[in-house]
Amino acid sequence: MKPFCCLILILNLLKANAHVPDSLREISLKLKSDTDRVNFFYNHGFHNRAINPQLSFNCAKLAEEYAQQTRLPYYIAKANNLLGILYYRKYDLAKALSYHKKALSLRALLDDKKGIALSEVNLGNIYTDLKHYELAEQAYLKALQTNNDLNDQQQAGNCLLNLGVLNTELKNYNAARNYFEQAIRNAAKRYDYELQAMGLNNLAEVNLATGAADEAIANCMNSLKMKELMDNEMEMADSYLTMANALFVKKEVKEALACLSIADSIIVRFDYTAAHLISLKLKADYYQKAGNFEIAFVNLKEYNQLKDSLANIEQNLKLNTSFAEDFANNKTVNERAFSFPYIYLNILIVALILVVLFIFKPYQ
């Protein structure tokens, strides 16, 4: 009897663990309205977007279906926004773009300014990745204007940072400098140390690109102060690496190597791979110019190996975050929620146990 009882227990545990989306559906059916169900599945989908992409996608599609049932543009836009985020994380930019455009058009219809600003930022990110830089800049500028109209200075600061990064990539250094300086002033007024630190570090990169090494060092020092206030030791490595680069430009080699050494100690302590890549490239360039080709080659080789490894990891992540799109438009929520009939299997097993006991019962 014990093996049979254990089997039944295991089957019930499998049922409990195998159909998390089904349990969420059961909870959602107890909610008062379809709008509540949209919010319910949206929240679950958003919170699981990184740790469980398939569950997040399933929730997003259920949010989309319930949103369509409400026929309310606000909720349809909300579901489209989540699907756009998920496809962007999957790096399916075409679908991400389509969903965010739908969300934007619905939010524009409602004059939902906060939603419009968020959609414009999402579109700006996609256009940047697609290298449609003019469209990206237009989207970020629209988001900036809308956030200024709403007096949402936090989101406005983020838009200024995005515009600075975009113009740095385009080598429009004067425009990039202007945006970063605005972002830093915006952050300083709100005591937003994180945005200040990012703006200062990005501004230092622009300084370097335009040959202003002293300004780059000063901005790195200020960035370090912000990171100390935040107790953000890991990202101090970025500032030390930028400062080392500026010091190499000034031919202050001893000071540059000291900054590199501090950066490397932070990199090792936090296993900061992205910064490690920059450090290896800096050392390879320095030792090559110094005529120490053997050490330069070792650093360059490690740099290329790490770069290739990161590219492979990124590719695998894209593959692993793909999700099955098994939601047909002509099916209802309940039709899609097929699950293995464990209850009937349990009944069958119990019946078999009773039959066996009846056949082989001991005679009195």
PyMOL commands that set and color helices and strands:
alter all, ss='L'
color gray80, all
select helices_A, chain A and resi 2-18+20-29+34-47+53-70+73-90+93-110+113-129+133-149+153-169+173-190+193-209+213-230+236-249+253-270+273-289+293-320+333-336+342-359
alter helices_A, ss='H'
color red, helices_A
deselect
rebuild
show_as cartoon
